[in-house]
Amino acid sequence: MRYVLTSGAAQTAADGASVIAGLVASGGPIVVAAGAVRPHGLVDLVESTGRARGPHALSARGPESRRAPAHR
């Protein structure tokens, strides 16, 4: 396993930041933060998690990204 997509077992990545930081510090798989990650909180999230990769692309775009893409 090369990547782990996680919110740190919380509703949001910000709420699970301490768990995400522990995963990053373990030196295991690459950790990608996900769960209500928004541009305005991205710097704080990356700094508080010890450089977790992120955000997951769908999380960064908002609720409309959860819809199926339109076929043209």
Secondary structure as UniProt FT lines:
FT   STRAND          3..6
FT   TURN            13..16
FT   HELIX           17..25
FT   TURN            26..27
FT   STRAND          30..33
FT   HELIX           39..41
FT   HELIX           42..48
FT   TURN            49..50
FT   HELIX           57..61
FT   HELIX           63..66
//
